[in-house]
Amino acid sequence: MPVSPALTVLQLGELASPPALLVGLLLLALVIVVGRVVLAIAWRLVLIALVVVTLLWVLGVLGLA
């Protein structure tokens, strides 16, 4: 038996109210912003590690390290 969209909204109760939706969207935005900052830092660390490992490998191949 198909469920109508109106019935689904009624079953959500307080979660479907505008303030609850606003809080949920604000929390989602916060998670996305924090995730972007963390990923930006992680990318920098990975790139720095890549350069350091490459330099050490090249120095090792040349017999300087």
Contact map, one row per residue, 1 for C-alpha under 8 A:
11100000000000000000000000000000000000000000000000000000000000000
11110000000000000000000000000000000000000000000000000000000000000
11111011000000000000000000000000000000000000000000000000000000000
01111111000000000000000000000000000000000000000000000000000000000
00111111100000000000000000000000000000000000000000000000000000000
00011111110000000000000000000000000000000000000000000000000000000
00111111111000000000000000000000000000000000000000000000000000000
00111111111100000000000000000000000000000000000000000000000000000
00001111111110010000000000000000000000000000000000000000000000000
00000111111110010000000000000000000000000000000000000000000000000
00000011111110000000000000000000000000000000000000000000000000000
00000001111111110000000000000000000000000000000000000000000000000
00000000111111111000000000000000000000000000000000000000000000000
00000000000111111001000000000000000000000000000000000000000000000
00000000000111111001100000000000000000000000000000000000000000000
00000000110111111101100000000000000000000000000000000000000000000
00000000000011111111100000000000000000000000000000000000000000000
00000000000000011111110000000000000000000000000000000000000000000
00000000000000001111111000000000000000000000000000000000000000000
00000000000001111111111100000000000000000000000000000000000000000
00000000000000111111111110000000000000000000000000000000000000000
00000000000000000111111111000000000000000000000000000000000000000
00000000000000000011111111100000000000000000000000000000000000000
00000000000000000001111111110000000000000000000000000000000000000
00000000000000000000111111111000000000000000000000000000000000000
00000000000000000000011111111100000000000000000000000000000000000
00000000000000000000001111111110000000000000000000000000000000000
00000000000000000000000111111111000000000000000000000000000000000
00000000000000000000000011111111100000000000000000000000000000000
00000000000000000000000001111111110000000000000000000000000000000
00000000000000000000000000111111111000000000000000000000000000000
00000000000000000000000000011111111100000000000000000000000000000
00000000000000000000000000001111111110000000000000000000000000000
00000000000000000000000000000111111111000000000000000000000000000
00000000000000000000000000000011111111100000000000000000000000000
00000000000000000000000000000001111111110000000000000000000000000
00000000000000000000000000000000111111111000000000000000000000000
00000000000000000000000000000000011111111100000000000000000000000
00000000000000000000000000000000001111111110000000000000000000000
00000000000000000000000000000000000111111111000000000000000000000
00000000000000000000000000000000000011111111100000000000000000000
00000000000000000000000000000000000001111111110000000000000000000
00000000000000000000000000000000000000111111111000000000000000000
00000000000000000000000000000000000000011111111100000000000000000
00000000000000000000000000000000000000001111111110000000000000000
00000000000000000000000000000000000000000111111111000000000000000
00000000000000000000000000000000000000000011111111100000000000000
00000000000000000000000000000000000000000001111111110000000000000
00000000000000000000000000000000000000000000111111111000000000000
00000000000000000000000000000000000000000000011111111100000000000
00000000000000000000000000000000000000000000001111111110000000000
00000000000000000000000000000000000000000000000111111111000000000
00000000000000000000000000000000000000000000000011111111100000000
00000000000000000000000000000000000000000000000001111111110000000
00000000000000000000000000000000000000000000000000111111111000000
00000000000000000000000000000000000000000000000000011111111100001
00000000000000000000000000000000000000000000000000001111111110000
00000000000000000000000000000000000000000000000000000111111111000
00000000000000000000000000000000000000000000000000000011111111111
00000000000000000000000000000000000000000000000000000001111111111
00000000000000000000000000000000000000000000000000000000111111110
00000000000000000000000000000000000000000000000000000000011111111
00000000000000000000000000000000000000000000000000000000001111111
00000000000000000000000000000000000000000000000000000000001111111
00000000000000000000000000000000000000000000000000000001001101111
